[in-house]
Amino acid sequence: MGLAEAGFVFMIANFLLVPLMKILLLPLNLLTFGLFAWVANVLALYILMKTVNSFTLLPYFFPGANLGMLIIPATNLTTFQAVIVVSFLLAIITHFLHWLILKH
């Protein structure tokens, strides 16, 4: 039940709070040419973590990867850094899905 509750709260936050936060952060977003828009998603995830007790984002240790010519070093992410990474991933996934739906 906790994951369904978290999904519902995140949906409400994305539907109601994120557009409001984007309007409030519009001057900073214009100054940074849209690069500051991810802060609204970070705030939505923070609100989700504070309202739903069964949903938490934990610190994460990435052991690194060797992909031939691309070497990604090991990284230890704090909770705040994990929230930022999840926010970027959510933004990429939602933009891709919007593109996919509107393109076809």
Order of alpha helices (4+ residues) and beta strands (2+ residues): alpha-alpha-alpha-alpha-beta-beta-beta-beta-alpha
